[in-house]
């Protein structure tokens, strides 16, 4: 069923996706920075100022995304808990309806054996699992739907 080798593969995928998100945010920010520099070389008057202001706004959004991506990567790079049960941050939880990792809001990650949802500890499902101190056999209700825990690693 679920073992530590698979959890290591899952966790490596989580870190990889967080790193990819950070790399994409850095690339977007750098592209916008270069665009702003090229806008700075123009002397086209009002049109130039409008274009520059739009790039500046996009840079502010890109900087916020970059900060979020850096925080996300820092979050998933912290040490995993020594024990797996009950469910906690860093747990890989196999439910009767799928698999989740409680870490950060990264979404679905495809692995050789299937899809794993990486969810934030603040999500309704994670909150239900954490509050119930979920372990194999635990049932939790989320948004009117009952899910059963098969394993926690």
N, C-alpha and C positions, 0 to 999 in steps of 0.2 A: 504494500500500500504506500504509505508515505515514509520516507527515511531521511536521514540527515544529508546524504549525498544529493538527493533531489532538492532539499531545502537550500543547500549551498548553490545549486544551479539556479534556483528561483531567486535567491538573494543577489547573485551575480547579475542576473538579468535586471533586477530592480535598480541596482547601482548603474548598470550600463544605460538604461533608459533615462535615469536622472542626469547622467553625464551628457547624453545626447541632447537632452533638453537644454542644458547649460550651454553646450557648444553651439546649438542653433540660436540661442538668445545672444550669445557673444557675436556670432556672425551677423545677425540682423543689426545689432547695435553698431558694429564696425562699418557695415554697408551704409547705414544712415549717417554715420560720422563722416565718411568719405563723400557722401552726397552733399552734406552740409558744407564741407570744404569747397566742393566744386561750385556750389551756389554762391559762396563767398567771393569767387573770382569774377562773377558776372557784375555788370554795371547797368542792368536793364531797368532800373527804377522800381516803380510800384510792383510790377509783375515779379521782379526779383525778390522784393521784400515779402510778398505773399508766399512765394515758393519756399523761401527760407523759413518763414514762420511755420509753414506746414511741416517741413522737415524737422524743425525744432520740436514741435508737438509730438511727432512720431518718435523722436529720440527720447523724449521724456517717458513715453509709454514703453519703449524698448528697454530703457534703463530700469523701469519698474519690473518688467519681465525678467531681466537679467538678475536683479536682486532676488526675486522669487525663486528663480532657478538655482541660484547659489545657495539659498537657504534650504531648498528641497534636497540638494545634493549633500549639504552638511548634515541634514536630518537623517538621511539613509546611510551615511557613512559612520554614524555612531555605533558603538559596539552592540551586538545583539545580546539579549538577556541570556543568562546562563541556563535557566530552566525554561522549558517550553510551555508547560501547563501550569496554571490556566492561561487562556488567551490573553495576550498583552501586546504592546508595541513590538513589532518584529516577528510576531507569530504568523506562521503559514497555517491557515485553517481550511480544512477540507469539509465542505458542507454537502448535504444531499443534493444541493442545487448547483454546486460549482466549487471553485477554490478561490480564496482571498488571502492576501497578505496585508496585515495591518501595519502600514508604514507612512504612506503619503499618497496624495491624490494623483496617481500616475495613470490610472486607467488600466486597460487590458494589456497583458503581455502574452504573446504566443510562445509556447514552449513545445518541445517535441511531443509531449503527451497531452497537450491541450492548452487551454487559455486560463490564465490566472489574473484575477482583478486585484490591482494594488490600490487599496483604499486608505483614506485618511482616518486617523483615530477619531476624528470628529464626525465621521459619517454615521448615519443611523444604524447601519449594520454593525459597524465596529463598536459603537456605543452599546448596543444590545449585547454583543459578545463580551465586551469588557465588564459591563455591569453585572452580567450573569456569571462572571469568572468561568467562562465556557471551557469545557473539556469534552472528551468523547461522550456522546450520548445526550449532551445538553440540547434542549430545544429553546429557541428564542423567537419572539414574535417581532417582526419588523414590518411596519406599514400594513398591518393586518394579515401578514403572511408568516406562517410558522416554518422555520428552517431548523434542521437537525445537524448537529456537529458530528462528523465522523472521526476526525482526528485533529490534533493540534500539535504542530512541531515548531 
